[in-house]
Amino acid sequence: MFPTLSAHLSLGLTSYVGMLDIAKVQPGDTVFVSNAAGSVGSLAGQIARLKGAKRVIGSAGSAAKLNYLTRELSFDAALDYHDGSFVERLRSAAPEGIDVYFDNVGGRRSRPPSTS
């Protein structure tokens, strides 16, 4: 059975409210989207771009998804979260820092991510 139209619309609403009402993305922002190749994340990245984000960076879990983000959706950078050098690569992709982090994964973390 296929999802109802309302199920598809809720994904867009989640991205829209998250980027515009909660994060309040502004022109010139650098935006990082976790799980960016999924339905909500890909829309969130596109909304950020349409609102004038200077850089849009996403994370995903496979080479095919990384290519999709950069080639099809025009993300500036896409990082594999499986890569052990993730923090360093994120710093390289956003040398001036991140203005908006769209946490599209959620859930409880055992400890905060290390930035050192």
Backbone as CSV, one residue per row, in Angstrom:
resi,resn,N_x,N_y,N_z,CA_x,CA_y,CA_z,C_x,C_y,C_z
1,MET,0.836,-1.179,0.000,0.000,0.000,0.000,0.884,1.247,0.000
2,PHE,0.527,2.232,-0.792,1.283,3.476,-0.882,0.819,4.465,0.182
3,PRO,1.742,5.322,0.640,1.354,6.334,1.625,0.322,7.306,1.041
4,THR,-0.442,7.880,1.920,-1.434,8.862,1.491,-0.738,10.167,1.118
5,LEU,-1.450,11.011,0.398,-0.908,12.318,0.029,-0.533,13.118,1.270
6,SER,-1.325,13.021,2.329,-1.025,13.772,3.544,0.306,13.332,4.162
7,ALA,0.678,12.068,3.996,1.970,11.605,4.507,3.103,12.310,3.775
8,HIS,2.984,12.467,2.477,4.008,13.174,1.710,4.045,14.654,2.077
9,LEU,2.898,15.258,2.261,2.848,16.679,2.590,3.456,16.965,3.956
10,SER,3.343,16.039,4.893,3.893,16.269,6.224,5.412,16.369,6.183
11,LEU,6.039,15.681,5.242,7.496,15.759,5.130,7.921,17.168,4.739
12,GLY,7.220,17.742,3.799,7.513,19.117,3.393,7.247,20.094,4.515
13,LEU,6.187,19.863,5.258,5.845,20.749,6.369,6.920,20.686,7.454
14,THR,7.425,19.509,7.728,8.494,19.358,8.717,9.716,20.158,8.291
15,SER,10.112,20.032,7.042,11.268,20.771,6.521,11.021,22.269,6.560
16,TYR,9.832,22.670,6.124,9.472,24.082,6.054,9.489,24.728,7.443
17,VAL,8.786,24.126,8.379,8.718,24.686,9.733,10.090,24.658,10.394
18,GLY,10.816,23.573,10.204,12.144,23.467,10.807,13.099,24.536,10.318
19,MET,13.113,24.770,9.025,14.054,25.749,8.459,13.594,27.190,8.644
20,LEU,12.316,27.441,8.427,11.854,28.835,8.427,11.356,29.327,9.780
21,ASP,10.600,28.509,10.502,10.028,28.964,11.773,10.948,28.715,12.965
22,ILE,11.646,27.593,12.952,12.492,27.262,14.099,13.920,27.770,13.893
23,ALA,14.568,27.363,12.816,15.954,27.773,12.567,16.057,29.207,12.061
24,LYS,15.011,29.670,11.409,14.986,31.025,10.847,16.205,31.284,9.959
25,VAL,16.437,30.360,9.019,17.582,30.482,8.118,17.532,31.822,7.385
26,GLN,18.696,32.443,7.267,18.817,33.774,6.680,19.777,33.743,5.489
27,PRO,19.652,34.705,4.579,20.630,34.808,3.496,22.045,34.912,4.068
28,GLY,22.960,34.159,3.488,24.340,34.166,3.936,24.685,33.120,4.974
29,ASP,23.690,32.405,5.513,23.943,31.375,6.514,24.667,30.182,5.906
30,THR,25.422,29.509,6.742,25.961,28.194,6.413,25.117,27.189,7.162
31,VAL,24.536,26.245,6.424,23.576,25.296,6.973,24.121,23.883,6.857
32,PHE,24.030,23.125,7.946,24.379,21.706,7.933,23.122,20.896,8.217
33,VAL,22.843,19.910,7.355,21.664,19.055,7.480,22.120,17.616,7.678
34,SER,21.745,17.006,8.791,22.036,15.586,8.974,20.986,14.774,8.217
35,ASN,21.363,13.560,7.804,20.465,12.695,7.037,19.879,13.458,5.846
36,ALA,20.754,14.140,5.145,20.332,15.075,4.110,19.774,14.421,2.848
37,ALA,20.031,13.148,2.632,19.536,12.490,1.422,18.130,11.938,1.597
38,GLY,17.605,11.985,2.803,16.244,11.531,3.050,15.228,12.575,2.610
39,SER,13.974,12.238,2.728,12.923,13.132,2.235,12.893,14.465,2.975
40,VAL,12.943,14.457,4.280,12.909,15.706,5.051,14.212,16.473,4.877
41,GLY,15.339,15.806,4.973,16.635,16.470,4.864,16.877,17.095,3.507
42,SER,16.494,16.383,2.447,16.715,16.941,1.110,15.854,18.181,0.893
43,LEU,14.635,18.160,1.399,13.782,19.353,1.304,14.315,20.492,2.170
44,ALA,14.810,20.166,3.351,15.362,21.200,4.234,16.541,21.891,3.558
45,GLY,17.399,21.122,2.918,18.533,21.709,2.208,18.099,22.604,1.064
46,GLN,17.073,22.188,0.351,16.574,22.993,-0.762,15.919,24.279,-0.272
47,ILE,15.222,24.193,0.843,14.608,25.389,1.420,15.697,26.365,1.862
48,ALA,16.735,25.839,2.496,17.849,26.699,2.916,18.453,27.415,1.714
49,ARG,18.653,26.687,0.648,19.226,27.270,-0.578,18.293,28.359,-1.128
50,LEU,17.002,28.074,-1.179,16.040,29.057,-1.693,15.968,30.315,-0.828
51,LYS,16.251,30.166,0.462,16.234,31.318,1.366,17.562,32.075,1.358
52,GLY,18.509,31.635,0.530,19.741,32.381,0.357,20.931,31.904,1.164
53,ALA,20.884,30.672,1.670,22.031,30.160,2.418,23.282,30.228,1.550
54,LYS,24.381,30.670,2.157,25.651,30.780,1.451,26.209,29.397,1.139
55,ARG,26.141,28.493,2.131,26.615,27.119,1.958,25.596,26.170,2.559
56,VAL,25.363,25.059,1.854,24.503,23.990,2.356,25.330,22.714,2.333
57,ILE,25.478,22.114,3.506,26.287,20.914,3.685,25.381,19.840,4.265
58,GLY,25.535,18.614,3.784,24.710,17.531,4.287,25.519,16.300,4.616
59,SER,24.954,15.458,5.480,25.573,14.168,5.757,24.661,13.068,5.242
60,ALA,25.288,11.971,4.830,24.568,10.800,4.336,25.474,9.593,4.543
61,GLY,24.976,8.410,4.215,25.704,7.197,4.543,26.234,6.367,3.397
62,SER,26.224,6.887,2.179,26.782,6.106,1.068,27.276,7.052,-0.023
63,ALA,28.164,6.537,-0.844,28.706,7.341,-1.949,27.604,7.779,-2.902
64,ALA,26.650,6.911,-3.174,25.549,7.265,-4.073,24.733,8.428,-3.512
65,LYS,24.482,8.422,-2.216,23.722,9.512,-1.590,24.522,10.811,-1.586
66,LEU,25.821,10.702,-1.359,26.667,11.902,-1.388,26.655,12.527,-2.777
67,ASN,26.755,11.698,-3.796,26.681,12.191,-5.179,25.332,12.827,-5.465
68,TYR,24.265,12.213,-4.986,22.919,12.761,-5.178,22.828,14.165,-4.579
69,LEU,23.366,14.330,-3.383,23.296,15.631,-2.719,24.050,16.708,-3.488
70,THR,25.254,16.387,-3.933,26.059,17.415,-4.590,25.695,17.603,-6.058
71,ARG,25.401,16.533,-6.755,25.135,16.646,-8.198,23.694,16.967,-8.535
72,GLU,22.766,16.377,-7.830,21.343,16.580,-8.146,20.711,17.730,-7.352
73,LEU,21.085,17.845,-6.080,20.450,18.848,-5.218,21.316,20.075,-4.981
74,SER,22.503,20.106,-5.549,23.410,21.258,-5.473,23.850,21.626,-4.060
75,PHE,23.968,20.640,-3.175,24.595,20.901,-1.887,26.045,21.265,-2.172
76,ASP,26.624,22.137,-1.381,28.010,22.540,-1.575,28.982,21.443,-1.167
77,ALA,28.598,20.668,-0.177,29.432,19.562,0.288,28.531,18.493,0.889
78,ALA,28.979,17.253,0.794,28.266,16.129,1.388,29.297,15.224,2.045
79,LEU,29.036,14.849,3.285,29.989,14.096,4.084,29.383,12.765,4.519
80,ASP,30.177,11.719,4.431,29.740,10.399,4.882,29.920,10.326,6.390
81,TYR,28.833,10.106,7.115,28.929,10.077,8.570,29.636,8.827,9.085
82,HIS,29.900,7.858,8.226,30.663,6.678,8.622,32.161,6.958,8.669
83,ASP,32.587,8.023,8.017,34.005,8.335,7.906,34.541,8.791,9.256
84,GLY,35.629,8.210,9.669,36.220,8.557,10.955,36.726,9.980,11.029
85,SER,36.960,10.613,9.897,37.457,11.988,9.897,36.325,12.996,9.712
86,PHE,35.135,12.638,10.148,33.954,13.469,9.907,34.118,14.890,10.443
87,VAL,34.558,15.029,11.668,34.667,16.354,12.281,35.646,17.223,11.496
88,GLU,36.765,16.646,11.120,37.751,17.416,10.359,37.195,17.817,8.996
89,ARG,36.484,16.925,8.354,35.919,17.228,7.036,34.799,18.254,7.148
90,LEU,34.031,18.214,8.236,32.998,19.226,8.453,33.643,20.591,8.678
91,ARG,34.711,20.635,9.435,35.439,21.903,9.638,35.967,22.441,8.318
92,SER,36.441,21.549,7.469,36.957,21.955,6.160,35.834,22.474,5.264
93,ALA,34.667,21.838,5.338,33.528,22.244,4.508,32.903,23.548,4.995
94,ALA,33.059,23.842,6.280,32.478,25.062,6.864,33.539,25.774,7.704
95,PRO,34.574,26.312,7.058,35.679,26.903,7.821,35.283,28.100,8.678
96,GLU,34.189,28.762,8.345,33.738,29.909,9.133,32.686,29.515,10.164
97,GLY,32.422,28.218,10.277,31.435,27.732,11.236,30.080,27.487,10.598
98,ILE,29.164,27.002,11.401,27.814,26.658,10.956,26.825,27.563,11.686
99,ASP,25.928,28.154,10.924,24.895,29.011,11.514,23.651,28.219,11.899
100,VAL,23.309,27.216,11.085,22.106,26.418,11.321,22.463,24.947,11.207
101,TYR,22.094,24.177,12.238,22.241,22.717,12.204,20.841,22.132,12.235
102,PHE,20.440,21.528,11.144,19.135,20.875,11.052,19.343,19.418,11.437
103,ASP,19.060,19.087,12.697,19.251,17.725,13.206,18.068,16.888,12.776
104,ASN,18.283,16.143,11.731,17.223,15.369,11.112,17.225,13.918,11.579
105,VAL,18.061,13.610,12.549,18.144,12.245,13.051,17.456,12.155,14.401
106,GLY,17.786,13.057,15.300,17.156,13.085,16.612,17.532,11.886,17.451
107,GLY,16.772,11.655,18.474,17.050,10.536,19.361,18.054,10.910,20.429
108,ARG,18.224,10.015,21.344,19.131,10.238,22.466,20.558,9.906,22.055
109,ARG,21.464,10.738,22.473,22.892,10.478,22.253,23.497,10.053,23.578
110,SER,24.431,9.151,23.503,25.100,8.732,24.715,26.048,9.819,25.232
111,ARG,26.577,10.618,24.342,27.439,11.750,24.709,27.411,12.749,23.553
112,PRO,27.684,14.005,23.835,27.709,14.992,22.748,28.829,14.676,21.778
113,PRO,28.680,15.057,20.504,29.764,14.839,19.544,30.972,15.670,19.929
114,SER,32.138,15.105,19.752,33.375,15.797,20.080,33.750,16.748,18.947
115,THR,34.128,17.964,19.297,34.584,18.919,18.303,36.068,19.205,18.434
116,SER,36.727,18.474,19.324,38.158,18.723,19.513,38.995,17.805,18.652
